[in-house]
Each structure stands twice: as C-alpha cells, then as structure tokens.
Amino acid sequence: MTKKITIGILGGTSYTGIELIRLLACHEKAEICFVSSRSSAGERLSGVFPEIKSLFDTVLISPDESKTKPVDCVFSCLPHAVSAELCMPFINKGVRVIDLSADFRFKNPAVYETWYKHKHPAVHLLPDAVYGLPEHYRKQIAGAKILANPGCYVTSVLLPLIPLFKTMSSRIEWVIADSKSGVSGAGRTLRLDTHFCETNENFSAYSIGHVHRHTPEMEQELSFAAGRPVTLTFSPHLLPVNRGILSTIYIKTSISAQECAGIVSAAYAREPFIRLRDEKDLPNLHMVVFTNYCDIAFTGGDNGHPVIAVAALDNLIKGASGQAVQNMNIMYGFPETTGLLR
Ligand SMILES: NC(=O)c1ccc[n+]([C@@H]2O[C@H](COP(=O)([O-])OP(=O)(O)OC[C@H]3O[C@@H](n4cnc5c(N)ncnc54)[C@H](OP(=O)(O)O)[C@@H]3O)[C@@H](O)[C@H]2O)c1
C-alpha cells in the first residue's frame, strides 16, 4: 500500500472544517496530522464536535503551533484575510495549500481589495494560484501548489453557465442568478441575523443586485469562459434550512432550453459529480445534500422568455469541503471520486 499523504487543517472548528474532517477521516489515501483552532486550542476536537468522536479525534493546536508541523498538504477553512496570512508560512516551505476562503480566487488583486476591503498580503502569489473548479481546470489543478477553492454560491452558478459562455457567449444577452442558501453558508461564528428565531419560519433576500462578494468571482470566471467581459445580477437569499444551495438562473438568450441542456450535458458527459436532470424532475435540495453532486436542469425559454437553469448542491460539500477533497485527489493523482461517493 502506498504511503498516505499527511494533512493539516487550519480552522478545524468551522462548519467547512468539520465537514472536511469527516471526509478525510474516511479517505484511504490521506491522514490528518493536525487540526488548528485559535479559540479552542488545547481542547479535544470531540469537545467541540461530540459527534465526531468515534470517527476521528485529536487535541486542537494553535495556529502558531501548526506552523511547526511537517505535512504534505494544508487545507485552510479560515475567513478571508486571515487565511492568506496563516497559509503563507506553509506556502513558503513548499507545502501544497488548498484554501477554502476567497483569498487566492482573484487574478486581479484590485478586484479582491475593492470587494473584500482588505489589502492582499501576497499579491505576488496570485498568478500561481489555480482556481479549483475541477470540471474546468482539471489540468492546472493537477500541478497546483496553491489551490483556490471556489465559493459555494459561485459553484452553483458557474457549473450551468460556463459551458454556455464557452460555446455561445455572443447569443447570451443577460443573466440573473437568484440563489438561496441554507444558514450554514454563513458559517459557525455567532451573528444576530443567523440566530434560530431570526431564520426559522423566515425567508429573506440580502446583498441583492450587484453587491454580494461572490459576484466578482462569478464575473471573473464567466469572462474567462466567454473571452469578453461578462457582468451579471446576483441575488442571494437565506433559506431556513441547515444546508444546501438552490440557484435559479435566468438567461436571456436566443437559443432554447433544450439546446442549452444539450451543450451542458455534452460538456459534463464524463464528469462524476454533475447530474443533468430533466425539466420534469427539477433539482431540489434533498437530491444533493450530504453529497458532492451538483444537479442541473434547463427549462423555460418559450415565446421570448429567458431560459431558466436550476442548479442545486450542498454548500458544505460540492460548495466547499467535498470540492476541496476532489481537488486534493486531482493534485495527488488519486482517482477523483476517492472518499466522495456516498
Ligand atoms: N460555510 C460555507 O458554506 C462555505 C462554503 C464555501 C467556502 N466557505 C469559506 O470557507 C471558510 C470557512 O468558512 P466556514 O463557514 O466554515 O467558517 P466558520 O464556521 O465561521 O468558522 C471560521 C473558522 O475560522 C477560525 N477563525 C476565525 N477568525 C480567526 C482568526 N482571526 N484567526 C484564526 N482563526 C480564526 C475559527 O476558529 P476558532 O474560533 O476556533 O479560532 C473557525 O474555525 C471561509 O473563508 C468561507 O468564506 C464557506
């Protein structure tokens, strides 16, 4: 049996962190060597997440102590800004880093600094970072030293749209992405607007139009696909469920929903985690939560109306930790579905 790759996890007390630990603890080719936490350093992971005890446990170490640990690969589940800072010592030692935050997703540092209101600490590293959407960057991912894992909403919007922008960009007039996310999308850090009484039996829009930070990331990748600047309207909503994202994407185009489905279905014919669904069987959250799948369907488009794409995924898996493991599998030459089929 080949040696397992050794893994460190920064920010292991996060929602994406515990999901990553669940996936990696069952991964036949990976061994978790450290999990860091600022606020719970010195405590056992099972003290923070009792449900993990029979699967994996360890004493959490501080971010500072983590820098002394030799590992092959580090996953960062930290907030943006903090993430790049804490990843740098590992990157400087040649450790491969998979960053779940937005810090390495932008090719243009000015776009990052405008939208994230933070001066990027490692602009010189941005050209080396690979955007980790496996369905479109598999070759580059295989050689990545710094892997920028895409945003959760972004993944649900890009997967149906990129094949269309790659093949028929001139026939797309405009796009509106109307997305709904479960509350875990906002993270585990306490906030008034994600308290139970604020979200339960409620449904609200926030950061709508051209305001949410995932908008420039969508625009960057759609512009690369189209070979021209692309803008879109993006309106996120908070759903009173724990997990899952459903994006309803309106595409003003001269081609039919059937043709769009044909293009996307051909693009993803060999993709293990994309499932094209029929318009009579539209994707919903139950079809995808706790899995690494993104389900997509196309409908509408009659009598001059927009074509409508519906895409669903689990924000913590295909939208974060599952996609990160998929990227790790590609980076280390493991079968891409290792540890992810369930
Ligand atoms: N939630 C999602 O659906 C989702 C999806 C895709 C990508 N992401 C991205 O993934 C990252 C993690 O998201 P999350 O939602 O899982 O986060 P979260 O649940 O809010 O947890 C944040 C983590 O960061 C640590 N942390 C916070 N401030 C820190 C600081 N100043 N120094 C060191 N550690 C700090 C916390 O650790 P301690 O308090 O223990 O120190 C905690 O483990 C974020 O960048 C997020 O944008 C999230």
The ligand as an ORCA input file, in Angstrom:
! r2SCAN-3c Opt
* xyz 0 1
  N     -19.897     27.904      5.092
  C     -19.905     27.637      3.790
  O     -20.891     27.132      3.250
  C     -18.690     27.944      2.951
  C     -18.668     27.488      1.632
  C     -17.557     27.756      0.832
  C     -16.479     28.461      1.345
  N     -16.544     28.920      2.623
  C     -15.357     29.654      3.112
  O     -14.630     28.753      3.939
  C     -14.047     29.448      5.042
  C     -14.597     28.863      6.341
  O     -15.992     29.049      6.334
  P     -16.939     28.469      7.486
  O     -18.301     28.923      7.121
  O     -16.691     27.025      7.665
  O     -16.385     29.303      8.747
  P     -16.901     29.360     10.247
  O     -17.777     28.182     10.520
  O     -17.418     30.713     10.516
  O     -15.524     29.180     11.040
  C     -14.444     30.065     10.912
  C     -13.179     29.400     11.460
  O     -12.119     30.335     11.397
  C     -11.482     30.425     12.665
  N     -11.101     31.834     12.862
  C     -11.913     32.915     12.815
  N     -11.194     34.042     12.948
  C      -9.900     33.665     13.088
  C      -8.672     34.375     13.266
  N      -8.643     35.707     13.330
  N      -7.529     33.660     13.363
  C      -7.544     32.322     13.309
  N      -8.687     31.600     13.148
  C      -9.834     32.255     13.032
  C     -12.487     29.924     13.682
  O     -11.698     29.251     14.605
  P     -11.614     29.452     16.161
  O     -12.717     30.384     16.607
  O     -11.707     28.077     16.710
  O     -10.294     30.027     16.359
  C     -13.300     28.905     12.865
  O     -12.697     27.638     12.896
  C     -14.430     30.940      4.865
  O     -13.403     31.603      4.212
  C     -15.670     30.869      3.982
  O     -15.852     32.023      3.207
  C     -17.607     28.666      3.440
*
